[in-house]
Amino acid sequence: MRNSLNNAKEEFKRCDHLLYVSLKYTRTVDVIKSLISRLISTYEFVVDALLKKKKVKELPTQVGVKIDIAKELFADDPVVMENIENFIFLRKVDKAPYKVENEYRRHVHLLATIDGKDIQVGIDEMMAYYAKLKEFLESLEEPQ
């Protein structure tokens, strides 16, 4: 578990740089896509850590299967479930075809259609997902 958590923290540092440096100065959808990919990678390490915490004997290689197992094991924990839902949403955004709006401006947005809904992902939304993941990582660090 410790190794997966350390990997998650290292990946999260890259998210931090993308959000507070790259996105601040470039304001492009490419940086938003990159940040989404890094958040997804961080969540993958977090899910691995959660499964190891519950002493799952064999970790599956497919991320979808890991998510399903984590949902079963942590069904009664609302914080874990919220973060798993964020993870699933970010994966859908990453895979969806997208359009660009207001590139090089403060209100740059990635526009995607997911499950029949039009979704706008911009700087403010990315900051919210970043903050939730940061809070979640900090809660996993605390001895329980």
Secondary structure, DSSP 4 states (H G I P E B T S, - for coil): -HHHHHHHHHHHHHHHHIIIIIHHHH--HHHHHHHHHHHHHHHHHHHHHHHHHTT-SS--SSHHHHHHHHHHHTTT-HHHHHHHHHHHHHHHHHHS-EEEESTTSTT-EEEEEETTEEEEEEHHHHHHHHHHHHHHHHHHHS--
